Amino acid sequence: MKVFHIITHIDLGGAERVAINIAKGGKAHGVEMHVVEVTRGTSQMTLAMTEEMRQAGITVHRAPLPVLFHWHYVAEKSLAWLFPLWFVWLWMRHRPDVLHSHTEIPDIALYATMRLFPFVRPRKIVRTIHNTVLWTGMKRLGRRIECFMQQHDANVSISESVSRCYEEAYGMRPPIIYNGVEKMPPGSAVSSPLPAGEPKKGCISICFAARLEEQKGVRTLCEVVKSLGGDPQYHFYIFGDGTLRHLLDGLRQQQNVSIYGPVSGIAASLRLFDYVFMPSVHEGLATLSIEASLSRTPVLANKAPGLTDTLPPDWPLMVTENDTEQWLHLFRDVLPKADREALAEQAFRYAESRFTLERMQEQYTKLYSTHN
């Protein structure tokens, strides 16, 4: 069986990481896995991720054109509609059994391909819904593509929150396959993204690692970190890049803040930190939260759809609606007295029982074997 995963681009991103993790299970399950870009990745992470896939036996097909500007998804949508013109040659050469798309731009590309070239008819279409909010700024087009995906019985969601939100918006409840995360073996080497090797001693280290976009709660991050600028018991380590990177400019002079670009494979570094800070507004299923729990690093979380699914019920390190006062209460009154080791063990056990990589790979392999 031959499966093509269609992703936006080879770059850091939750959906891209999920696609790669599924594809890595291909050899073990007798499936030939390919990853196809819609837009050409050009970041410093692209080459490392491409090499990672090739070493895992995944065939990689690079897109011919990158996104040259970001404005209301115009460039991304244009490249998605152009995608069929070069993808059709891949189709005729490889004849994949399954086309599996991840997020809206690949969904558009797959829809356009099968509309423009009716002879492109895989045995099965799979579409993983990675987020609780879909088609921002593209509602009319989104309605058409949702009809297409439902007609092909293609939809799979990654969490209860995603399934519930999709049903409310589009009238059908997709089945769930939880994202799986690779667990670091005990005693495995820890790679550090920090120039000094380890976080600063004598204070509580807080890690934020995400795209610098509205969805990830960057404005809340800045408010909270700025309010704690004079607090020597915390040091914040911020990793990421995105359209809201300018908001971090006001934090660069703070003595208790270190700011870095995005880091590939940040999961291997999470155990270096005391806590992971996630003020996300919404998620599909927060992979970073699962990775942190499996690294025994407790998560400070906003009570957001797709993030709450990853943590134990009644998790004590959680705030409502990103309320700044609640965040400050957590930092000033709760964390200094918290039993971090007990919290870490609680989160680890919860994640280990639900979000294993092997379970996800097996469930997708079984899904590929069924017909639409």
N, C-alpha and C positions, 0 to 999 in steps of 0.2 A: 504494500500500500504506500502511496506517495501523497504527502500532505504539504501544501503551500500555506505558510503563515504570512499574511499581508499586514505589514505594520507601517506606521507613518514614516519613521526613519530610524536608522540605527543610532540611538542616542539614549542617554539616561531618561527613564520614564517607567512608571509602574506597569503599563500595558506592554511595553517592549520587553521588560524583564519577565513578565508572565509568559509571553510568547516564546522567549528563549528557553525558559525553564521547561515548558511543555515539550519543545523541540529536542531538548537534551535527553528526554526519555525515549526517543525514537529507536535507538539501537537496541535497548533492552526489550522493546516490544515489537521488534521486527518491522518498524515503520521508517520509510525514507523521508526525512524532514528537510524542508527548504524554508528560508526566510526571505521575503521580498519587500523592498522599500517602495513607498509611493513617492517620497521626496528624499533626495540624497542627503544623508547626514554629513555634517561638516565640522562637528565639534571635536574637542581634544579626546573625547571618549569613543568616537566612532571606530578608530583603528583598533583600539583595545577590545571593544566588544565584537568587532568582526573577527579578530583573531581567536577570541574565546569561542565563538561559534564554530569556526573551522576546526579548531582542535577537538571540539565535541562531535565532529562528523556531520555538522549541519551545513548544507549547501547554501551559500549566501548570494543573492542577486541584488546588486546595487542599482538604485534609480539613476537615470542619466542626468537629472536636473535638481539642483537644490532650491530651497526657498530663498529668494533674494530680498524680500521685504515682508513685514508683518503689518497687515492692515485689514481688519475685519475678515480674516481668513481668506482673502481674495486670492493670494498666491497659492495657498494650500489647496483650495478648491479647484483652481485652474489646473494644477498639476494632477489632481485626482481625476479630472475629466480627460486629461491627456494620457493618463496611465494606460488605458486599453491599447493605444497605438503601438506601444512597445511590449506590453505584457502579452499580447496575442502571439508573439513569436516564441516567448517562453512556454506558453500553453501548447502550441503545436509541437514544440521540441520535447517537452517532458510529459504532457498529458496527465496532470495530477488527478488523483481520485477525489481529493478533498481540497476545497478552498476555505481557509479559516481567516476571517478578518478581525482586527483588534482596533477599536475606537472609530470615531466618525469619518475621518479622512480615508482610511482604508475601506470603510463601508461604502462611501461614495465611489471609490475606485472599483470595487467589486460590482456594485450596481451598474456603473457605467459600462464596464466590460461586458456584462451579460446582456445589456440593452443594445450596445453597438454591434456586438458580434454574437448573434443568437446561437451559433454553433458551439460556443464555449458552454458546455454543459457538464460540469463535474458530477460525479456520483452523489456527492453530498456537499452542502454549504453549511459551515458553522460560523456563528458570529458571537463572540464573547462581549457582553455588555459590562464595561469596566467601571461605570460611574452612575451615581444616582441622578445626575443632571445631564441630559443629552441635548444636542443640537442647539447650543447657545448661538443665537444670531442666524440660525439656519432652520427655523421651525417648519416652513413650507416644504423644503426639500426633505427634511427629516421625516415628515409624515409619509411621503411617497416611499422612502427607503424602508420605513418601519412596515408598511404594507407588504413590500417585497420580501423582507426578512420573515415576516409571519407566514406568508404564503409558502415559503420554503422550509418552514419549521426549523429555522436556523438558530434561534436565540438560546443562549445560555448566560446566566448571570453569575456573579462571583460572590454574592452575599444576600442575606435576607433583606437588607435595606435596599439593595439594588433591585431585587425582584418586586418588592412592594412599591417602590417609586415608579418602576416601569409599568406595572399594572395600573396604577393610578393615572398615568399619562397616556397609555396606549391600549388598555383594556385586556391585556393577556398577561398571565404570570409565568415567566420563564422558569425552567428548572435551574437548579443551582449546582455548580461545581466550585467549591472553595479554592482560592488560590493556594498553592503549596509553596512553602519556603524551605530551602535547604538548611538543615541544622548543622552548625559548626561542631565538629567532633571535639570531645573533651581533650584539653591539652594541645589543641591545634594552635599554630602560630597566629599572632595577632598583628596585622599590618596597620601601621599608624599613618593617618593623613596629615599629621602635625609635624612641623619642622623640628620641634623639640622632642618628638617621639612620643611623649605622654602629656596628658593634661596637667595643668598647673597644680602643684601640691598645696595642701592646706586649705582648700575650698571645695565646694560642691561643683562638679563639672556638668554643664547642661549642653546637650547637642541638639541643634536644629539642622536637618538636612532635607532639602526639598527644592522644587522649582520655585522661584520667587514670583509667584502669581497669586491672585486674589483667593483662589480655591484653597491655598495652603495657609491662609491666615497670616500673611506677611505683615499686614498693618497691625494686627494684634501683637505679633512678635515684637515689632518695634516699640509699641506703647509699653509693653511689659518690661522689656529690657532697658528702655530709657528710664522707667520708673525705678528700676533697681540699679541704676548707674553708680550709686554711692555705696552699694552693699558689698563688702569685701568677702562675704561668705559664698558668693557665686561667681563662676566664670562661664560665660556663654561662648560656645563655638558654633559659628554659623557657616554652613556649606551650601552653596547653590548659586544659581544664576537665573535671570528671567527679566520680564518687562518691568518688574517693580524693584530692580536692583538699586535704583536711585534712593529708595526709602532707607537703605542701610547707611547712606552717607552721614546721617546724623548720629550714628552709633560708633563710627570709626575712631573717635577720639576717646571713647570710654575705656578706662583701664581694665575693666572686667569683660571685654568683648574681643574676640578674634574672628575675623571674617575671611573666608576662603572661597574659591570657586567650587564647582561640583566635583565630586569624587566618585570614580567608578568602583563598585564593590564596597560601598560604605558599610554593608552588613558585617564585614569582617572586622570593622573597627569599633562597632557600637559598644562592645564590652569594655572599652577603655574609659567610657564616660559613666557618670553616676545616674543620669536620667536623660531621656529623649523627650524633647518639647515638641508637641504636635497640636498647634492651634487651628487645625484645618476646619474650613467651613463645611466641606462635604468631601467624601471619598467614595470610591467603589468598594474596595476592601483594602484597607491601609496596609500595604505590604511592609512598609518601614516599621509599623507598630508590631507586626508579627515577628519581623527580624529582630527587633529590640527585645521582645519577650523571650525569644529563643536564645538570645545572647545574655539573658538574665539582667537586662537593663530596663528598669521600670519606665513606663510611658506617662508623661503628663499630657492629658488629652482634653480637647474640647468635646462636648457631648454632641458629636456630629454623625449623621448617617454614614455607614461604611467604616467609621472609626470605632464606634461602640461595639460593632460586631466582633472586633478582634480582641477585646479585653473581657476579663471576668465580669459577671454581673455585680453591680454595686461597687465597682472599682473606685477606691477612695481618692485617686489623683485625677479627678475629672471636674470640669466646670461646665456651666450651662451658657450657651449662646455667646461664648468668648467674652464673658463679662470681665472687664479689667480688674474690678475690685475682687472678684473671686480668684482670679489668677494671683493677685498680690497676696491675698490671704493664704493661698496655697504655698507660695514661696516663703512668706514671712512667718507663718504660724504652723503649717503642717509639715513641710519637708524637714525643718531642723529637728523635729521630734520623731520622724517616721522611722519605722523598722524597715530599712531598705532591703535587707536580705530576705525578710519574710515576703515582702511585696514582690521581689524578683522571682522567688520560688513559686508564688501563686500564679503570676503571669506566665511563667515558663510552663507549668503543668497544663494550664488552659490552652496555650498555643500548641503545645506538643500533641494534645489529644485531638486537635481539629485541623491543623493546617500543614500536613506533611506533603513534601514534594512527590513522593511515590504515589500517594493516594490520588493526587490531582492528575498525574501522568496516566495512571491506570484508567481513571474515569473518562478522560478524553480519548484514550485509545479505544475504549468500548464504544464511545459515542461515534467515532469515525467509522466504525464497522457497521453502523446502522444506516438505513437509507432515509432520505428526506421523504 
